[in-house]
């Protein structure tokens, strides 16, 4: 049985995961309009993945005797100055999500809820991968600079990152 403190903290994470899905979706739409099919495909896939993370939390809350809450979401930005700007925003967002997961782990330990602590370890590992992937992509974009040919190649290559180095299925 979940304590009210754990239930509230998990429900806050549900909202964060839903907002993450929206962030990736907004970035996918922007990239698609800019003509970058590879980046758009990558972002659409990650939007779906973040939604899966949210659903995994919802099912856990409900299975443990809590009530998962679907809340209103903040609208993400829909315009980005450049791919560099977009991926910098994405990296900062993933760091923020990692901090939220770490706070949730801390709450689970303070509440001595070891089942929730164990459940959250998947999210801890996932966030390590998400941050590393965002950092790698940002590094590549910084290497490319303003080279249009480099951006074209990057757009084609980024499709290879879907399911590669990311945990794209819920276990």
C-alpha positions as CSV (number, residue, x, y, z in Angstrom):
1,X,0.0,0.0,0.0
2,X,1.3,3.4,-0.9
3,X,1.5,6.2,1.6
4,X,-0.2,9.4,0.7
5,X,3.3,11.1,0.5
6,X,4.5,8.5,-2.0
7,X,1.3,8.5,-4.0
8,X,1.5,12.3,-4.3
9,X,5.2,12.2,-5.3
10,X,4.6,9.5,-7.9
11,X,1.6,11.5,-9.3
12,X,3.9,14.5,-9.7
13,X,6.3,12.3,-11.7
14,X,3.3,11.2,-13.9
15,X,2.8,14.8,-14.8
16,X,6.6,15.3,-15.5
17,X,6.7,12.3,-17.8
18,X,3.5,13.5,-19.6
19,X,5.1,16.9,-20.1
20,X,8.3,15.2,-21.3
21,X,6.3,13.5,-24.0
22,X,4.8,16.8,-25.0
23,X,8.3,18.4,-25.1
24,X,9.5,15.7,-27.5
25,X,6.3,16.0,-29.5
26,X,6.7,19.8,-30.0
27,X,10.3,19.3,-31.0
28,X,9.3,16.6,-33.5
29,X,6.8,18.9,-35.1
30,X,9.2,21.8,-35.3
31,X,11.9,19.5,-36.8
32,X,9.5,18.1,-39.3
33,X,8.4,21.6,-40.5
34,X,12.1,22.5,-40.9
35,X,12.5,19.5,-43.2
36,X,14.6,17.3,-40.9
37,X,12.8,14.0,-41.2
38,X,15.4,12.0,-39.2
39,X,15.3,14.4,-36.2
40,X,11.5,14.4,-36.4
41,X,11.3,10.6,-36.5
42,X,13.7,10.4,-33.5
43,X,11.7,13.0,-31.5
44,X,8.3,11.3,-32.3
45,X,9.7,8.0,-31.1
46,X,11.0,9.6,-27.9
47,X,7.6,11.3,-27.3
48,X,6.1,7.8,-27.4
49,X,8.7,6.5,-25.0
50,X,8.1,9.2,-22.5
51,X,4.4,8.4,-22.6
52,X,5.2,4.8,-21.9
53,X,7.2,6.0,-18.9
54,X,4.1,7.8,-17.7
55,X,1.9,4.8,-18.2
56,X,4.3,2.6,-16.3
57,X,4.0,4.9,-13.3
58,X,0.2,5.1,-13.6
59,X,-0.1,1.3,-13.5
60,X,2.3,1.1,-10.6
61,X,0.4,3.6,-8.5
62,X,-2.9,1.9,-9.2
63,X,-1.5,-1.6,-8.5
64,X,-0.1,-0.5,-5.2
65,X,-3.5,0.8,-4.0
66,X,-3.2,4.4,-4.9
67,X,-5.1,6.5,-7.5
68,X,-3.1,7.7,-10.5
69,X,-4.0,11.2,-11.4
70,X,-4.0,12.7,-14.9
71,X,-3.4,16.4,-14.6
72,X,-3.3,19.5,-16.7
73,X,0.0,20.0,-18.6
74,X,2.1,23.1,-19.2
75,X,2.4,23.7,-23.0
76,X,6.0,23.2,-24.2
77,X,7.8,25.7,-26.4
78,X,6.9,25.2,-30.1
79,X,9.7,27.2,-31.8
80,X,13.4,26.8,-31.4
81,X,16.0,29.1,-32.8
82,X,18.2,26.3,-34.1
83,X,18.9,22.6,-33.6
84,X,21.6,23.5,-31.1
85,X,19.1,25.6,-29.1
86,X,16.5,22.8,-29.3
87,X,19.0,20.1,-28.1
88,X,20.3,22.4,-25.3
89,X,16.7,22.8,-24.1
90,X,16.2,19.0,-24.3
91,X,19.4,18.3,-22.4
92,X,18.4,20.7,-19.6
93,X,15.0,19.1,-19.5
94,X,16.4,15.6,-19.1
95,X,18.7,16.9,-16.3
96,X,15.6,18.3,-14.6
97,X,13.8,15.0,-15.0
98,X,16.8,13.2,-13.5
99,X,16.7,15.5,-10.5
100,X,13.0,14.8,-10.1
101,X,13.6,11.0,-10.2
102,X,16.4,11.4,-7.6
103,X,14.1,13.4,-5.4
104,X,11.5,10.6,-5.7
105,X,14.0,8.0,-4.8
106,X,14.9,10.0,-1.7
107,X,11.2,10.2,-0.7
108,X,10.8,6.5,-1.1
109,X,13.8,5.9,1.2
110,X,12.5,8.4,3.8
111,X,9.1,6.6,3.7
112,X,10.8,3.2,3.9
113,X,8.9,2.1,0.8
114,X,11.4,-0.3,-0.6
115,X,9.0,-1.6,-3.3
116,X,8.8,1.8,-4.7
117,X,12.5,2.3,-4.3
118,X,13.1,-0.9,-6.3
119,X,10.6,0.2,-9.0
120,X,12.3,3.5,-9.4
121,X,15.7,2.0,-10.1
122,X,14.6,1.4,-13.7
123,X,13.9,5.2,-14.0
124,X,17.3,6.0,-12.5
125,X,19.0,3.9,-15.2
126,X,16.8,5.2,-17.9
127,X,17.7,8.8,-17.0
128,X,21.4,8.1,-17.2
129,X,20.8,6.9,-20.7
130,X,18.6,9.8,-21.6
131,X,21.1,12.4,-20.4
132,X,24.0,10.7,-22.1
133,X,22.1,10.5,-25.4
134,X,21.1,14.1,-25.3
135,X,24.7,15.1,-24.4
136,X,26.1,13.0,-27.3
137,X,23.6,14.6,-29.8
138,X,24.4,18.0,-28.5
139,X,28.2,17.3,-28.9
140,X,27.7,16.2,-32.5
141,X,25.6,19.3,-33.3
142,X,28.3,21.5,-31.8
143,X,30.9,19.7,-34.0
144,X,28.9,20.3,-37.1
145,X,28.4,24.0,-36.4
146,X,26.6,25.8,-39.2
147,X,27.6,23.3,-41.9
148,X,24.5,22.6,-43.9
149,X,26.0,19.4,-45.3
150,X,26.8,18.2,-41.8
151,X,23.3,18.9,-40.6
152,X,22.0,16.9,-43.6
153,X,24.2,13.9,-42.6
154,X,23.3,14.4,-39.0
155,X,19.6,14.3,-39.8
156,X,20.1,10.9,-41.6
157,X,22.2,9.5,-38.9
158,X,20.0,10.4,-36.0
159,X,17.4,7.9,-37.1
160,X,19.9,5.2,-36.2
161,X,19.7,6.3,-32.5
162,X,16.0,5.2,-32.2
163,X,16.1,2.1,-30.1
164,X,19.9,2.2,-30.2
165,X,21.3,3.2,-26.8
166,X,17.8,4.0,-25.6
167,X,15.5,1.8,-23.7
168,X,12.6,2.0,-26.1
169,X,10.5,-0.7,-24.6
170,X,9.0,-1.1,-21.2
171,X,10.2,-4.2,-19.3
